[in-house]
Amino acid sequence: MNTARTRVAARLRAAMEAKGENVNSLATKSRVPRVTILRKLDCAAAFNVDELDAIADVLETTAEELVRKGNAA
């Protein structure tokens, strides 16, 4: 099922790969806890706007791009 959570997780993983970031580096640079990023990449919870904004800054994209509807990645 292509839910908003799965779309965001897929886009986030693709952006991380494109920028050469892993969960540890992303957590350090964004100041979003590593466990939070992992839990949300597994779709156990949804990212909040502040988390997406901080992560998007690190990945040189926007929160809007990460959550837009349409094909993931």
Steps between C-alpha positions, in 0.01 A plus 500: 500500500636843407412705806639843580740338747636258241533777238693722740723212612576403139582857399711548809698182435557605138614848605732353762658272242534783246680718757711218644340528844424215736271503802784581739629798302147624432415484870813690596457772238123542539495458878211256461573198722626193313236275656229742387624494141523120501151456646351737248688354203340169602160676488430427868420869545468809284760776477389834638551826314799611708678168444434509126620858477826425683563187295414673172754773576775241539396325179474829307134455418174620652249342734240565230696290251525213748124490560359584156258256341603305194763239431743446785864582421 
